[in-house]
Amino acid sequence: MATQDDNLFRNIISHSKEYGFIFPSSEIYDGLSAVYDYGQNGAELKNNIKEYWWKFMTMLHDNIVGIDAAIFMHPTTWKASGHVDAFNDPLIDNKDSKKRYRADVLIEEAIAKLEDKVEKEVEKASKKFGDAFNRKQFEDTNPRVLEYRRKIDDANARLKAAMGSSDMAALKQLIIDLEITDPISGTRNWTDVRQFNLMFSTEIGSLAEEANKIYLRPETAQGIFVNFLNVQKTGRMKVPFGIAQIGKAFRNEIVARQFIFRMREFEQMEMQFFVQPGSEMEWYEHWKERRMRWHKVLGLGDNNYRFFDHLNLAHYANAACDIQFNFPIGFKELEGIHSRTDFDLRNHEKYSGKKLQYFDTERNTSYIPYVIETSIGLDRMFLSVLSGSYAEEKLEDGSERVVLRIPPALAPNKVAILPLLRKDGLPEKARKIMDDLKYDLRCFYEEKDAIGKRYRRQDAIGTPYCITVDHQTLEDDTVTIRDRDSMKQERVSIPEVKAKLTEACSINAVLRKI
Ligand code: GAP
């Protein structure tokens, strides 16, 4: 049976198609699994998110610069980065349902279910004991909770060891021991666990030989690492400094059925911050805090974000966490913050034979910097904005509306300009107002249908303000501005409109709050 949130997620997906945000890729041929196209409103929202991130990184930090590296890279890049050998997902099939799963995800979900059981015991006891309830004491002594905890710790330790040593048999054994059943068939009829490399490959040049095999980058970060010295030298950058980049990445995701949450072609916004070895933990904390702030000032609700520390660290990291967002599919990874040590630069030095060291003039010594990375999927950020702002509302008059309360700074259109009637010179006056505003604000002009219907359509695409031009406008040069969220209208004189709305929709104004 579908839960309320499943329904919500389905509604968001169909809304985003109906209103020109996201279409299945090549839909006329029945689409391509886990690949999507952004429509007229989606492309604008996406560009605004990019601008918000890019300005934050490269304008608010005078020690961060941006680059735009190619998607294709020399194939040795991926040997050095560890992706050829280690960028694998452990996959397992259920023989009855014929469905394929990521073994580590199945195990993590089973562990999460045990955590839920602990929470339920705590809730029950807290209700029973009221104010006298002491959570720590309860968790330290309750036999059921202790047994769940023992199972959780044991499963986490075994998962970490199995992933760390790529021991597929140990993962399978853990699935058996945790008595994990297939959510579809309900059986435990599993195949062995196999490694599956997530990189897409193709051939460069005209010969399909192994020597010509290249990869579509699975992360943008390596384009930054291989350019580390180019940027440092030409930009005369001093450690600590950062390099930011926005671009496409590709992963042959097997478990990919969550709309734009997990795609095969997606976009990343990554920043590598190069620091002196030994100072990385300080910078790791710094970037955790900065990135969380960047999210929260958008106003989608502080409670929708939380940190989640990684237990199973990627092959390159000595500390890592996610910023999770409360998606309709639950709290899930939105952004990763990783302390990547000197793993990447050291390996590129080894494989390329070129020195990738920084000469620290103050200390008169050379070293390979350590790296703190902040990495966010643009599409996932898009989904967080979309799902965080989507609301189905019942209004006082009994009618209903679907509204996207997108932060005005990110909204695809900032203002809709609506002549009340298609006559009496109102369209001409409205066009004149638009001609003045359109250089500063993305405007949408519409004169068809009753005004109420037009307001609803703008609510549905998240336009924060509607300007209505009526007969009074012709008399006293004022218009009404309708606010999307409160639906209140105020009368404003036309010369004041631009300054008022520009400030209300300004990305810079949001950035100033960080
Ligand atoms: N350079 C580090 C890196 O790529 P990651 O945790 O694999 O780390 C970073 O990915 C971010 O990229 C994730 O937090 C997520 O937002 C996004 N991402 C990763 N895989 C994705 C996919 N298949 N579809 C959409 N976004 C994805």
Residues whose N, C-alpha, C, O or C-beta is under 5 A from the ligand:
A	BS01	GAP	P218 E219 A221 R251 E253 I260 F261 R262 M263 F266 E333 L334 E335 G336 S375 I376 G377 D379 R380
